[in-house]
Amino acid sequence: MTIASLTCANHPGRETTLRCNRCEKPICSQCAVLTPVGYRCRECVRGQQAVFDTAQRTDYLIAGAVSLVLVGAATALLGVLGFWSLIVSPVAGGGVGEVVRWAVRRRRSRRLPLAAAIGGALGVAGNLLVPLTLLPFLGKFDAQAIGGVLASLLWPAVTGAIIVGALYFRLRGIRL
């Protein structure tokens, strides 16, 4: 008695003994995706991922707007702390991430952290524009004043980058 050999559904020339544990389709090792419950085909994994994207279209705008305001305010407030802002910034970013999650009612999407990070970056950019508006009033040849204004952009930029990074990774599900 001979057993008929199975071939991969996506690659007909490859023999296999592996099947998707959801749809029972024969798959080769290249098509198999390891999940916590066993190997599945890419189509089943893709169908399962769509269940987790629950965000609506307005959630992206809400996440961007909330993070723009809160990251802008946090960057301005933490600029007063000087060196200590480097320590407090990740906590502030995680807090902003929690507020964004609350604002979108804990709906999830792969693109939601990116929308919040773009909004946060615009909030940081708003804080950086304030000192730059002083440049035309400093005079043409006052290099020391221009250097001082440009140096004053360092702390808000670093603090804002840390806050936006913590916000992004908090919304991605990575705990800091």
Helices and strands as residue ranges (DSSP letters): E 6-7, E 15-16, E 33-35, E 38-40, H 42-52, H 57-78, G 79-84, H 85-103, H 112-132, G 135-137, H 143-151, H 154-171
